[in-house]
Amino acid sequence: MDIALLIQRALGLHQQGQLEPAADLYEQILRQQPRDFPALQLLGLLRGQQGRNAEAARLLEAALAIHPQDFGALVNYGQV
């Protein structure tokens, strides 16, 4: 399936509070493209929402390695 469509589906689930189904889709994307910035950032945000801060920090650090000046990723990282 197209990565952009998977991101849209995952984000929709995420916004509806369906965190585990969204996480499954983000992880599916990352298996296909381990350096996909949106998937790394959004899964990092989701894991932070779940209180899984070490995993969230690792994911957000990976996202920031790709786009170090991204405001959203920096904010999310700061919150974790």
Secondary structure, 3 states (H helix, E strand, C coil): CCHHHHHHHHHHHHHCCCHHHHHHHHHHHHHHCCCCHHHHHHHHHHHHHCCCHHHHHHHHHHHHHHCCCCHHHHHHHHHC
